[in-house]
Amino acid sequence: MSQITRIALCGPPGAGKSTVRRISEHLAGELDLVVHHLRLADPLYHAQGEIYRLSGRPLADTGLQDGRLLNLLGVEMRRINPNVLADHARTRLVGIGQLLDSQPGRHAVICDDMRPPDASFMRELGFAFVEVGVPRDTAVQRRLLRGDMTLGAPDDPNELGLESLEFMARLDNGGSLDDLTASVRAFWNSVLV
């Protein structure tokens, strides 16, 4: 029998959501936990890659972020199909569920790229929300350091509404990586009792 915890990490771009996921993966052995990554925005990244390819500038790294383009794609793809990301999430969860049938134990499905417009269907899919907090200036600096090609606007429709979400926990990422690791470890120890 599998025990499954579904967590959506929330925060502005550059808050450290993916870092929290990677720390969770690193701590998985210590916690006797199997971590599965749900990358909600895969359809947006595929579209970004195709646009760059068609523009004659194919991306060598599919993880690169053109914030302005991703924001535009998020708005327009949701306009065309309001369920585009929900459908992707459901399909991925079916695949993860099939994996769980063969792997009893404790599992966590972590989404590290949820945006406020996705909160409703993510809640319906059983995800609890965890805020990753960071000062705004720090988030911008981190986005520049990770090599974002352009920065999306903080008032973009994809980013608005974070303050209205209910969080089960808040992880402060304004300090050192060791501080964040200790917070992530404490979080999982409190969840996995």
Backbone hydrogen bonds, N-H to C=O, Kabsch-Sander energy under -0.5 kcal/mol:
donor,donor_aa,acceptor,acceptor_aa,energy
3,Q,105,G,-2.9
4,I,2,S,-0.5
5,T,107,H,-2.4
7,I,5,T,-0.6
7,I,109,V,-2.8
8,A,128,A,-3.0
9,L,7,I,-0.6
9,L,111,C,-3.2
10,C,130,V,-2.9
15,A,12,P,-2.0
20,V,16,G,-2.4
21,R,17,K,-2.0
22,R,18,S,-2.6
23,I,19,T,-2.6
24,S,20,V,-2.4
25,E,21,R,-2.4
26,H,22,R,-2.3
27,L,23,I,-2.3
28,A,24,S,-0.6
28,A,25,E,-0.7
31,L,27,L,-2.1
32,D,28,A,-0.7
32,D,29,G,-0.9
33,L,28,A,-2.5
34,V,106,R,-2.4
35,V,33,L,-0.5
36,H,108,A,-3.3
38,L,36,H,-0.6
38,L,110,I,-2.5
39,R,37,H,-0.7
40,L,38,L,-1.1
42,D,39,R,-1.4
44,L,41,A,-0.8
45,Y,41,A,-2.2
46,H,42,D,-2.7
47,A,43,P,-2.1
48,Q,44,L,-2.6
49,G,45,Y,-2.5
50,E,46,H,-2.1
51,I,47,A,-2.5
52,Y,48,Q,-2.3
53,R,49,G,-2.3
54,L,50,E,-2.9
55,S,51,I,-1.5
56,G,53,R,-1.6
57,R,52,Y,-2.8
62,T,60,A,-0.5
64,L,61,D,-1.6
66,D,64,L,-0.6
67,G,65,Q,-0.9
67,G,150,T,-2.3
70,L,66,D,-3.0
71,N,67,G,-2.4
72,L,68,R,-2.1
73,L,69,L,-3.0
74,G,70,L,-2.6
75,V,71,N,-2.1
76,E,72,L,-2.8
77,M,73,L,-3.0
78,R,74,G,-1.3
79,R,75,V,-1.6
80,I,76,E,-2.2
81,N,77,M,-2.5
84,V,81,N,-2.3
87,D,83,N,-3.5
88,H,84,V,-1.5
89,A,85,L,-2.5
90,R,86,A,-2.6
91,T,87,D,-2.2
92,R,88,H,-2.5
93,L,89,A,-2.6
94,V,90,R,-1.9
95,G,91,T,-1.8
96,I,92,R,-2.4
97,G,93,L,-2.7
98,Q,94,V,-2.0
99,L,95,G,-1.5
100,L,96,I,-2.1
101,D,97,G,-1.4
102,S,98,Q,-0.5
102,S,99,L,-1.1
103,Q,100,L,-1.2
105,G,1,M,-1.3
107,H,3,Q,-3.6
108,A,34,V,-2.8
109,V,5,T,-2.8
110,I,36,H,-3.1
110,I,108,A,-0.6
111,C,7,I,-2.7
111,C,109,V,-0.5
112,D,38,L,-0.6
112,D,110,I,-0.6
114,M,9,L,-0.7
118,D,115,R,-2.5
119,A,116,P,-1.6
122,M,118,D,-2.1
123,R,119,A,-2.4
124,E,120,S,-2.0
125,L,121,F,-1.6
126,G,123,R,-1.8
127,F,122,M,-2.4
128,A,6,R,-2.5
130,V,8,A,-2.4
131,E,169,A,-2.3
132,V,10,C,-3.4
133,G,131,E,-0.7
133,G,171,L,-2.6
139,A,135,P,-2.1
140,V,136,R,-2.1
141,Q,137,D,-2.3
142,R,138,T,-2.4
143,R,139,A,-2.0
144,L,140,V,-2.0
145,L,141,Q,-2.4
146,R,142,R,-2.2
147,G,143,R,-0.5
147,G,144,L,-0.7
148,D,143,R,-2.1
149,M,65,Q,-2.2
150,T,65,Q,-0.8
152,G,150,T,-0.5
156,D,153,A,-1.7
159,E,156,D,-2.1
160,L,156,D,-0.9
162,L,159,E,-0.7
164,S,161,G,-1.4
165,L,162,L,-1.5
167,F,165,L,-0.6
168,M,129,F,-3.0
169,A,129,F,-0.8
171,L,131,E,-3.3
172,D,170,R,-0.5
173,N,133,G,-3.4
173,N,171,L,-0.6
180,L,176,S,-2.2
181,T,177,L,-2.7
182,A,178,D,-2.3
183,S,179,D,-2.0
184,V,180,L,-2.8
185,R,181,T,-2.6
186,A,182,A,-2.3
187,F,183,S,-2.4
188,W,184,V,-2.5
189,N,185,R,-2.4
190,S,186,A,-1.7
191,V,187,F,-1.8
192,L,188,W,-2.8
